[in-house]
Amino acid sequence: MRAADRTVLLADHTKVPGHGTIVVGSLALVDTVVTDDQTDPAALAGLGEGLAEHPVEVLIG
């Protein structure tokens, strides 16, 4: 992921916020999150917390 020009995370509402047992990388390495319209808006708002120097674009579709 560190070698990529852009990293996109695809996660539906069942995966946001993530509480899985596998961590692939820090959210600081993600540029864009694509999710569905059933995702909790509060969970989406929390994606950028603590990452002011690296904003995360969120696309809902």
MODELLER restraints for C-alpha pairs under 7 A, 6 or more apart:
rsr = mdl.restraints
at = mdl.atoms
rsr.add(forms.Gaussian(group=physical.xy_distance, feature=features.Distance(at['CA:1:A'], at['CA:7:A']), mean=6.76, stdev=0.5))
rsr.add(forms.Gaussian(group=physical.xy_distance, feature=features.Distance(at['CA:1:A'], at['CA:29:A']), mean=6.99, stdev=0.5))
rsr.add(forms.Gaussian(group=physical.xy_distance, feature=features.Distance(at['CA:6:A'], at['CA:31:A']), mean=6.12, stdev=0.5))
rsr.add(forms.Gaussian(group=physical.xy_distance, feature=features.Distance(at['CA:7:A'], at['CA:29:A']), mean=6.94, stdev=0.5))
rsr.add(forms.Gaussian(group=physical.xy_distance, feature=features.Distance(at['CA:7:A'], at['CA:30:A']), mean=5.02, stdev=0.5))
rsr.add(forms.Gaussian(group=physical.xy_distance, feature=features.Distance(at['CA:7:A'], at['CA:31:A']), mean=5.34, stdev=0.5))
rsr.add(forms.Gaussian(group=physical.xy_distance, feature=features.Distance(at['CA:7:A'], at['CA:32:A']), mean=6.60, stdev=0.5))
rsr.add(forms.Gaussian(group=physical.xy_distance, feature=features.Distance(at['CA:8:A'], at['CA:30:A']), mean=6.05, stdev=0.5))
rsr.add(forms.Gaussian(group=physical.xy_distance, feature=features.Distance(at['CA:8:A'], at['CA:31:A']), mean=6.01, stdev=0.5))
rsr.add(forms.Gaussian(group=physical.xy_distance, feature=features.Distance(at['CA:8:A'], at['CA:32:A']), mean=4.77, stdev=0.5))
rsr.add(forms.Gaussian(group=physical.xy_distance, feature=features.Distance(at['CA:8:A'], at['CA:33:A']), mean=5.81, stdev=0.5))
rsr.add(forms.Gaussian(group=physical.xy_distance, feature=features.Distance(at['CA:9:A'], at['CA:30:A']), mean=6.71, stdev=0.5))
rsr.add(forms.Gaussian(group=physical.xy_distance, feature=features.Distance(at['CA:9:A'], at['CA:32:A']), mean=6.23, stdev=0.5))
rsr.add(forms.Gaussian(group=physical.xy_distance, feature=features.Distance(at['CA:9:A'], at['CA:33:A']), mean=4.76, stdev=0.5))
rsr.add(forms.Gaussian(group=physical.xy_distance, feature=features.Distance(at['CA:9:A'], at['CA:34:A']), mean=6.18, stdev=0.5))
rsr.add(forms.Gaussian(group=physical.xy_distance, feature=features.Distance(at['CA:10:A'], at['CA:33:A']), mean=5.95, stdev=0.5))
rsr.add(forms.Gaussian(group=physical.xy_distance, feature=features.Distance(at['CA:10:A'], at['CA:34:A']), mean=4.83, stdev=0.5))
rsr.add(forms.Gaussian(group=physical.xy_distance, feature=features.Distance(at['CA:10:A'], at['CA:35:A']), mean=6.09, stdev=0.5))
rsr.add(forms.Gaussian(group=physical.xy_distance, feature=features.Distance(at['CA:11:A'], at['CA:34:A']), mean=6.29, stdev=0.5))
rsr.add(forms.Gaussian(group=physical.xy_distance, feature=features.Distance(at['CA:11:A'], at['CA:35:A']), mean=5.17, stdev=0.5))
rsr.add(forms.Gaussian(group=physical.xy_distance, feature=features.Distance(at['CA:12:A'], at['CA:35:A']), mean=4.78, stdev=0.5))
rsr.add(forms.Gaussian(group=physical.xy_distance, feature=features.Distance(at['CA:12:A'], at['CA:36:A']), mean=5.33, stdev=0.5))
rsr.add(forms.Gaussian(group=physical.xy_distance, feature=features.Distance(at['CA:12:A'], at['CA:39:A']), mean=6.91, stdev=0.5))
rsr.add(forms.Gaussian(group=physical.xy_distance, feature=features.Distance(at['CA:13:A'], at['CA:35:A']), mean=6.70, stdev=0.5))
rsr.add(forms.Gaussian(group=physical.xy_distance, feature=features.Distance(at['CA:13:A'], at['CA:36:A']), mean=6.17, stdev=0.5))
rsr.add(forms.Gaussian(group=physical.xy_distance, feature=features.Distance(at['CA:13:A'], at['CA:38:A']), mean=5.64, stdev=0.5))
rsr.add(forms.Gaussian(group=physical.xy_distance, feature=features.Distance(at['CA:13:A'], at['CA:39:A']), mean=4.18, stdev=0.5))
rsr.add(forms.Gaussian(group=physical.xy_distance, feature=features.Distance(at['CA:16:A'], at['CA:39:A']), mean=6.76, stdev=0.5))
rsr.add(forms.Gaussian(group=physical.xy_distance, feature=features.Distance(at['CA:16:A'], at['CA:43:A']), mean=6.47, stdev=0.5))
rsr.add(forms.Gaussian(group=physical.xy_distance, feature=features.Distance(at['CA:17:A'], at['CA:43:A']), mean=5.73, stdev=0.5))
rsr.add(forms.Gaussian(group=physical.xy_distance, feature=features.Distance(at['CA:28:A'], at['CA:51:A']), mean=6.75, stdev=0.5))
rsr.add(forms.Gaussian(group=physical.xy_distance, feature=features.Distance(at['CA:28:A'], at['CA:54:A']), mean=6.51, stdev=0.5))
rsr.add(forms.Gaussian(group=physical.xy_distance, feature=features.Distance(at['CA:30:A'], at['CA:56:A']), mean=6.78, stdev=0.5))
rsr.add(forms.Gaussian(group=physical.xy_distance, feature=features.Distance(at['CA:31:A'], at['CA:56:A']), mean=5.18, stdev=0.5))
rsr.add(forms.Gaussian(group=physical.xy_distance, feature=features.Distance(at['CA:31:A'], at['CA:57:A']), mean=6.17, stdev=0.5))
rsr.add(forms.Gaussian(group=physical.xy_distance, feature=features.Distance(at['CA:32:A'], at['CA:56:A']), mean=5.55, stdev=0.5))
rsr.add(forms.Gaussian(group=physical.xy_distance, feature=features.Distance(at['CA:32:A'], at['CA:57:A']), mean=4.55, stdev=0.5))
rsr.add(forms.Gaussian(group=physical.xy_distance, feature=features.Distance(at['CA:32:A'], at['CA:58:A']), mean=5.75, stdev=0.5))
rsr.add(forms.Gaussian(group=physical.xy_distance, feature=features.Distance(at['CA:33:A'], at['CA:57:A']), mean=6.20, stdev=0.5))
rsr.add(forms.Gaussian(group=physical.xy_distance, feature=features.Distance(at['CA:33:A'], at['CA:58:A']), mean=4.83, stdev=0.5))
rsr.add(forms.Gaussian(group=physical.xy_distance, feature=features.Distance(at['CA:33:A'], at['CA:59:A']), mean=6.16, stdev=0.5))
rsr.add(forms.Gaussian(group=physical.xy_distance, feature=features.Distance(at['CA:34:A'], at['CA:58:A']), mean=6.00, stdev=0.5))
rsr.add(forms.Gaussian(group=physical.xy_distance, feature=features.Distance(at['CA:34:A'], at['CA:59:A']), mean=4.76, stdev=0.5))
rsr.add(forms.Gaussian(group=physical.xy_distance, feature=features.Distance(at['CA:34:A'], at['CA:60:A']), mean=5.92, stdev=0.5))
rsr.add(forms.Gaussian(group=physical.xy_distance, feature=features.Distance(at['CA:35:A'], at['CA:59:A']), mean=6.38, stdev=0.5))
rsr.add(forms.Gaussian(group=physical.xy_distance, feature=features.Distance(at['CA:35:A'], at['CA:60:A']), mean=5.10, stdev=0.5))
rsr.add(forms.Gaussian(group=physical.xy_distance, feature=features.Distance(at['CA:35:A'], at['CA:61:A']), mean=6.43, stdev=0.5))
rsr.add(forms.Gaussian(group=physical.xy_distance, feature=features.Distance(at['CA:36:A'], at['CA:60:A']), mean=5.24, stdev=0.5))
rsr.add(forms.Gaussian(group=physical.xy_distance, feature=features.Distance(at['CA:36:A'], at['CA:61:A']), mean=5.14, stdev=0.5))
rsr.add(forms.Gaussian(group=physical.xy_distance, feature=features.Distance(at['CA:37:A'], at['CA:60:A']), mean=5.78, stdev=0.5))
rsr.add(forms.Gaussian(group=physical.xy_distance, feature=features.Distance(at['CA:37:A'], at['CA:61:A']), mean=6.10, stdev=0.5))
rsr.add(forms.Gaussian(group=physical.xy_distance, feature=features.Distance(at['CA:48:A'], at['CA:55:A']), mean=6.16, stdev=0.5))
rsr.add(forms.Gaussian(group=physical.xy_distance, feature=features.Distance(at['CA:48:A'], at['CA:56:A']), mean=6.09, stdev=0.5))
